[in-house]
Amino acid sequence: MQISSRFTIAVHVLICIETFKNDYKVTSDFLASSVNVNPVVIRRLLQQLKKAGIISVVRGSGGADIQKPLDKITLLDVYHAVECVENGQLFHFHENPNSLCPVGKNIHSVLDTRLERIQKAMEREMKSVTMQDVMDDTQKLL
């Protein structure tokens, strides 16, 4: 199982917006050149981040701006904004294990609680890291 690249692209985009906000109009084309993806990918992510209240976007060539202090945006906030996780479940379980098989009929009871604990641990860790933390580490490297 792998989280899609939407999450890391969204973090990249937010750091770019913050880094270049005073020097450039931070448009989807500008961001796409940093991420090295099609601007359409960026526009979709910007809309998701906007819907979550993390950024504002001025249509046309107006650019994007972050709407909250970076220390109030966690990696979990970004993850929730851009990842399409069904019913809040990170792990998608195969639908119909064979109930006649001793493994198939028990696999849910063996894994469900463990997978839930793993997801909660990941979410706790993501919640503990703010975009300000990421920005500070980025600034050290510039």
Disulfide bonds with the S-S distance in Angstrom:
none
